[in-house]
Amino acid sequence: MQWGRRYLAVQAVAGAAWWIAVWISPTLGGLDPVAVAILDVPLFVVASAIAASGVRAAAVVATVWTMLVTIGLAGYATVTGEAGWGVVFMIAASCGSAVALCLVLLGRVPTEWIIAGPFAFRPAGTRTSPTAHVWATAAQIVVFWGLFLWVFPVLIAALEQRWGLSATVPWLVDAARPVGVVVFVLASALGIWAAATMSTRGDGTPLPAAMPNRLVIAGPYRHVRNPMALAGIVQGAAVGLVLGSWLVVAYAIAGSLLWNFAIRPLEEADLEARFGDDFRRYRAAVRCWRPRLTAVSAAELGREASPLTR
């Protein structure tokens, strides 16, 4: 809770400083600074300051207002082509306010909400055939890659152009494109290898709703614990290079932070609960992000059998 209140205090100071700067040198494009300040100062700056003192209702007001301003400013920037940097800063403020609100109201960030409902961790049905697992995994790749590596990046890159935030070094953008293509192909190969290994050796799929029934320590999983996540993040950054969009690269980095700090702990807690000491030994021997040069051995995992899938 203290960290949430501290963030809100910083937010209040930053908001006040920003409005002072606007008053000295107006930077709101076609918007009337006075009309905006009449609402924003009490609902953002003052509400954040009151929330920092521990008033929960004020934290709710500041967070809701921040999100509404972000949505409104994004619409304004898209229509007019102005205030693009304001949108970026407000998106960051909305994320920070949301986290601070959770800390103030709940004392923690309820990351388990991310995997609620259809995204909850559940083992795959034991009567499902291996072929069905492979097809389900292939469908997941098509849907998720199409959505997160094509639809969203193209939309983000288009908004970056519209908001006037594109990179201003054309030769650097052009030089980065072939690098992005090569990196994307390599990362995609890793992702397909990991998905194939999971679906054929784990009696399940990478989908949260149909997770493997066996702890898979084969293929790329003998070198790095989360090859599919690693591949996806690198793919996202590579797409950003191909599109010449720094915002898409930032999108990939934000996704990696979300996965590492919110989703991964939940996933690993589930694996530890289901596979116990086997997973704990595996986690101690194989890193999450940085691959081992040599594959983990059965001896390191305390196993006698050579096939490293259980």
C-alpha positions as CSV (number, residue, x, y, z in Angstrom):
1,M,0.0,0.0,0.0
2,Q,2.8,2.4,0.8
3,W,4.3,2.0,-2.7
4,G,0.9,2.8,-4.2
5,R,0.6,6.0,-2.1
6,R,4.2,7.0,-3.0
7,Y,3.5,6.6,-6.7
8,L,0.3,8.7,-6.4
9,A,2.3,11.4,-4.6
10,V,4.9,11.4,-7.4
11,Q,2.0,11.5,-10.0
12,A,0.5,14.6,-8.2
13,V,3.9,16.4,-8.3
14,A,4.5,15.5,-11.9
15,G,1.0,16.6,-12.9
16,A,1.4,19.9,-11.2
17,A,4.8,20.5,-12.8
18,W,3.3,19.6,-16.2
19,W,0.5,22.1,-15.8
20,I,2.9,24.8,-14.8
21,A,4.9,24.1,-17.9
22,V,1.7,24.3,-20.0
23,W,0.8,27.6,-18.4
24,I,4.3,29.0,-19.2
25,S,4.4,27.6,-22.8
26,P,1.0,26.2,-24.0
27,T,1.6,22.7,-25.6
28,L,-1.9,21.3,-26.0
29,G,-2.2,21.9,-29.7
30,G,-5.8,23.0,-30.6
31,L,-7.1,22.3,-27.1
32,D,-8.0,25.1,-24.7
33,P,-5.6,24.8,-21.7
34,V,-8.0,26.5,-19.3
35,A,-10.9,24.3,-20.2
36,V,-8.8,21.2,-19.8
37,A,-7.2,22.4,-16.6
38,I,-10.6,23.0,-15.0
39,L,-11.2,19.3,-15.0
40,D,-7.7,17.8,-15.0
41,V,-6.2,19.7,-12.1
42,P,-8.9,18.7,-9.5
43,L,-9.5,15.2,-10.9
44,F,-5.9,14.2,-11.6
45,V,-3.4,16.5,-9.7
46,V,-5.5,17.1,-6.5
47,A,-7.1,13.7,-6.4
48,S,-3.7,12.0,-6.7
49,A,-2.4,14.2,-3.8
50,I,-5.4,13.3,-1.7
51,A,-5.0,9.6,-2.6
52,A,-1.3,9.8,-1.5
53,S,-2.5,10.7,2.0
54,G,-4.5,7.4,2.1
55,V,-8.0,8.3,0.9
56,R,-9.0,5.4,-1.3
57,A,-11.9,7.1,-3.0
58,A,-9.5,9.7,-4.3
59,A,-7.3,7.0,-5.7
60,V,-10.3,5.6,-7.6
61,V,-11.2,9.1,-9.0
62,A,-7.6,9.8,-10.1
63,T,-7.3,6.4,-11.8
64,V,-10.6,6.5,-13.6
65,W,-10.0,10.1,-14.8
66,T,-6.5,9.2,-16.0
67,M,-7.9,6.3,-18.1
68,L,-10.6,8.5,-19.5
69,V,-8.1,11.2,-20.4
70,T,-5.9,8.6,-22.1
71,I,-8.8,7.3,-24.2
72,G,-9.9,10.8,-25.1
73,L,-6.4,12.0,-25.9
74,A,-5.8,8.9,-28.1
75,G,-8.9,9.7,-30.0
76,Y,-7.9,13.4,-30.4
77,A,-4.4,12.5,-31.5
78,T,-5.7,10.0,-34.0
79,V,-8.2,12.5,-35.5
80,T,-5.9,15.5,-35.5
81,G,-2.4,14.1,-35.7
82,E,-1.4,16.2,-32.6
83,A,-0.4,15.3,-29.0
84,G,1.1,12.0,-29.8
85,W,3.7,12.1,-27.1
86,G,0.9,13.1,-24.7
87,V,-0.8,9.8,-25.5
88,V,2.3,7.8,-24.8
89,F,2.8,9.5,-21.4
90,M,-0.8,9.1,-20.5
91,I,-0.7,5.4,-21.3
92,A,2.2,5.0,-19.0
93,A,0.3,7.1,-16.4
94,S,-2.8,4.9,-16.7
95,C,-0.8,1.7,-16.2
96,G,1.0,3.2,-13.2
97,S,-2.3,4.5,-11.7
98,A,-4.0,1.1,-12.1
99,V,-1.1,-0.6,-10.3
100,A,-1.1,2.0,-7.6
101,L,-4.9,1.7,-7.1
102,C,-4.6,-2.1,-6.7
103,L,-1.9,-1.5,-4.0
104,V,-4.0,1.1,-2.2
105,L,-7.2,-0.9,-2.3
106,L,-5.9,-4.5,-2.0
107,G,-2.3,-4.2,-0.8
108,R,-1.1,-6.1,-3.8
109,V,-1.6,-6.5,-7.6
110,P,-4.0,-9.4,-8.2
111,T,-2.1,-10.9,-11.1
112,E,-4.3,-14.1,-10.8
113,W,-7.1,-12.2,-12.5
114,I,-5.1,-12.5,-15.7
115,I,-5.6,-16.3,-15.7
116,A,-9.2,-16.4,-14.6
117,G,-12.1,-18.0,-16.5
118,P,-11.1,-19.4,-19.9
119,F,-7.4,-18.5,-19.3
120,A,-7.2,-20.5,-16.1
121,F,-4.6,-23.2,-15.9
122,R,-6.1,-26.7,-16.5
123,P,-4.4,-29.9,-17.6
124,A,-5.4,-31.3,-21.0
125,G,-7.9,-34.2,-21.1
126,T,-6.1,-37.5,-20.7
127,R,-8.3,-39.1,-23.4
128,T,-7.3,-36.6,-26.0
129,S,-5.1,-38.1,-28.8
130,P,-1.5,-36.7,-29.4
131,T,-2.7,-35.8,-32.9
132,A,-5.4,-33.6,-31.5
133,H,-2.8,-31.9,-29.2
134,V,-0.6,-31.1,-32.3
135,W,-3.6,-29.6,-34.2
136,A,-4.7,-27.6,-31.2
137,T,-1.1,-26.2,-30.9
138,A,-1.0,-25.4,-34.6
139,A,-4.2,-23.5,-34.3
140,Q,-2.9,-21.6,-31.3
141,I,0.2,-20.6,-33.3
142,V,-1.9,-19.3,-36.2
143,V,-4.3,-17.3,-34.0
144,F,-1.8,-15.9,-31.5
145,W,0.9,-15.1,-34.0
146,G,-1.6,-13.6,-36.4
147,L,-3.1,-11.4,-33.6
148,F,0.0,-10.4,-31.5
149,L,2.6,-10.4,-34.3
150,W,0.6,-9.0,-37.2
151,V,-2.7,-7.3,-36.3
152,F,-1.5,-5.5,-33.1
153,P,1.9,-4.4,-34.5
154,V,0.5,-3.1,-37.7
155,L,-2.1,-1.1,-35.8
156,I,0.5,0.2,-33.4
157,A,2.8,1.2,-36.3
158,A,-0.1,3.0,-38.0
159,L,-0.9,4.9,-34.9
160,E,2.8,5.8,-34.5
161,Q,2.7,7.3,-38.0
162,R,-0.5,9.1,-37.3
163,W,0.6,10.5,-34.0
164,G,3.9,11.8,-35.5
165,L,6.1,9.6,-33.4
166,S,8.0,7.8,-36.2
167,A,11.8,7.4,-36.1
168,T,13.6,10.3,-37.8
169,V,16.7,8.4,-39.0
170,P,15.5,6.7,-42.2
171,W,18.9,5.0,-43.0
172,L,18.9,3.3,-39.6
173,V,15.3,2.1,-40.1
174,D,16.2,0.7,-43.5
175,A,19.3,-1.0,-42.2
176,A,17.3,-2.6,-39.3
177,R,14.7,-4.3,-41.6
178,P,16.8,-7.2,-42.9
179,V,18.1,-7.8,-39.4
180,G,14.5,-8.0,-38.2
181,V,13.6,-10.5,-40.9
182,V,16.5,-12.8,-40.0
183,V,15.8,-12.5,-36.2
184,F,12.1,-13.2,-36.8
185,V,12.8,-16.4,-38.8
186,L,15.2,-17.7,-36.1
187,A,12.8,-16.9,-33.3
188,S,9.9,-18.4,-35.2
189,A,11.9,-21.6,-35.7
190,L,12.5,-21.7,-31.9
191,G,8.8,-21.2,-31.2
192,I,7.7,-23.9,-33.6
193,W,10.3,-26.3,-32.2
194,A,9.2,-25.6,-28.6
195,A,5.5,-26.0,-29.5
196,A,6.1,-29.2,-31.4
197,T,8.0,-30.6,-28.4
198,M,5.4,-29.6,-26.0
199,S,2.4,-31.1,-27.9
200,T,4.1,-34.3,-28.8
201,R,6.0,-35.1,-25.6
202,G,3.8,-33.5,-22.9
203,D,0.4,-35.0,-23.5
204,G,-1.1,-31.5,-23.8
205,T,-0.7,-28.1,-25.4
206,P,0.8,-24.8,-24.6
207,L,-2.7,-23.4,-24.1
208,P,-3.5,-22.6,-20.4
209,A,-6.8,-24.4,-20.8
210,A,-5.1,-27.6,-22.0
211,M,-1.7,-27.7,-20.3
212,P,0.6,-30.7,-20.6
213,N,0.1,-33.6,-18.2
214,R,3.9,-34.4,-18.2
215,L,6.8,-32.2,-17.3
216,V,8.6,-31.6,-20.6
217,I,12.4,-31.5,-20.5
218,A,13.2,-32.2,-24.1
219,G,14.2,-30.3,-27.2
220,P,14.7,-26.6,-26.5
221,Y,13.4,-27.1,-22.9
222,R,16.8,-28.7,-22.1
223,H,18.4,-25.3,-22.8
224,V,15.9,-22.7,-21.5
225,R,12.8,-23.0,-19.4
226,N,10.5,-20.9,-21.5
227,P,11.5,-21.1,-25.1
228,M,8.0,-20.2,-26.4
229,A,7.9,-17.0,-24.4
230,L,11.4,-16.1,-25.3
231,A,10.6,-16.7,-29.0
232,G,7.5,-14.6,-28.9
233,I,9.2,-11.7,-27.3
234,V,12.1,-11.7,-29.8
235,Q,9.6,-12.1,-32.6
236,G,7.7,-9.0,-31.4
237,A,10.9,-7.0,-31.3
238,A,11.9,-8.3,-34.8
239,V,8.5,-7.3,-36.2
240,G,9.1,-3.8,-34.8
241,L,12.5,-3.7,-36.7
242,V,10.8,-4.8,-39.9
243,L,8.0,-2.2,-39.6
244,G,10.5,0.4,-38.5
245,S,8.5,1.1,-35.4
246,W,10.0,1.8,-32.1
247,L,6.6,1.6,-30.5
248,V,6.2,-2.0,-31.6
249,V,9.6,-2.8,-30.1
250,A,8.3,-1.1,-26.9
251,Y,5.2,-3.2,-27.1
252,A,7.3,-6.4,-27.2
253,I,9.3,-5.2,-24.2
254,A,6.1,-4.4,-22.3
255,G,4.8,-7.8,-23.1
256,S,8.0,-9.4,-21.7
257,L,7.7,-7.5,-18.5
258,L,4.0,-8.5,-18.1
259,W,4.8,-12.1,-18.8
260,N,7.9,-12.2,-16.5
261,F,6.4,-10.5,-13.5
262,A,2.7,-11.4,-13.7
263,I,2.2,-14.6,-15.6
264,R,5.4,-16.6,-15.1
265,P,5.2,-16.7,-11.3
266,L,1.6,-18.1,-11.6
267,E,2.6,-20.7,-14.2
268,E,5.6,-21.8,-12.2
269,A,3.6,-22.1,-9.1
270,D,1.2,-24.4,-11.0
271,L,4.0,-26.5,-12.3
272,E,5.6,-26.8,-8.9
273,A,2.2,-27.9,-7.4
274,R,1.8,-30.6,-10.1
275,F,5.3,-31.8,-10.5
276,G,6.9,-31.1,-7.2
277,D,10.6,-31.9,-6.8
278,D,11.0,-32.7,-10.5
279,F,10.1,-29.1,-11.5
280,R,12.1,-27.6,-8.6
281,R,15.3,-29.5,-9.8
282,Y,14.6,-28.4,-13.3
283,R,14.1,-24.8,-12.3
284,A,17.4,-24.8,-10.4
285,A,19.3,-26.3,-13.4
286,V,17.8,-24.4,-16.3
287,R,17.4,-20.6,-16.5
288,C,14.3,-18.8,-17.6
289,W,15.7,-16.4,-20.1
290,R,19.3,-17.1,-20.8
291,P,19.8,-20.5,-22.6
292,R,22.4,-23.0,-21.5
293,L,25.1,-23.8,-24.1
294,T,24.9,-27.4,-23.1
295,A,21.6,-29.3,-22.6
296,V,20.7,-30.2,-19.1
297,S,21.5,-33.9,-18.3
298,A,19.5,-36.5,-16.5
299,A,22.1,-36.6,-13.8
300,E,21.6,-32.9,-13.0
301,L,17.9,-33.5,-12.6
302,G,18.4,-36.5,-10.3
303,R,17.0,-39.0,-12.9
304,E,18.4,-42.3,-14.1
305,A,16.4,-42.6,-17.3
306,S,17.8,-41.0,-20.4
307,P,14.5,-39.7,-21.9
308,L,14.0,-36.4,-20.2
309,T,10.3,-36.3,-20.5
310,R,8.0,-37.4,-17.7
